[in-house]
Amino acid sequence: MQDLISQGAAYFRQQADKHLSVQVEYRSTGSLVPVSVPAMVGMTRHEAMDQAGSMTRIESRDFFISTDYLSAVPKKGDRVIDPDGTVYEVFAPFSGNAWVWADRQQKIRKIHTQLVP
């Protein structure tokens, strides 16, 4: 059964790359050469309560990138450039994680970014 699930997950990733992804450039901190990778684009709303009890909400633009294309672990300060040239920077909302696994097989990373003004 596990093999069937793995095959289905691999098929989904393959179809997502073909039909749901855009080509983005990923530039690691300190690297001069960006890597061109397919990425699905999404959004996450993050919430945190400060010590005074006020709720702070922010949104991140998320890029779902397979480890097949980007093996390096994303770090704060890395940059993602989408097809129209807009630049986003990897960040950790509310001092959390800059990325999380997006699937059970741990093949796709959901990378949190914010717009670079």
Buried (B, 14 or more C-beta within 10 A) or exposed (E): EEEEEEEEBEEBBEEBBEEEBEEBBBBBEEEEEBBEBBBBBEEEEBEEEEEEEEEEEBEBBBBBBBBBBBEEEBEEEBBBBBEEEEBBBBBBBEEEEBBEEBBEBEBBBBBBBBEEE
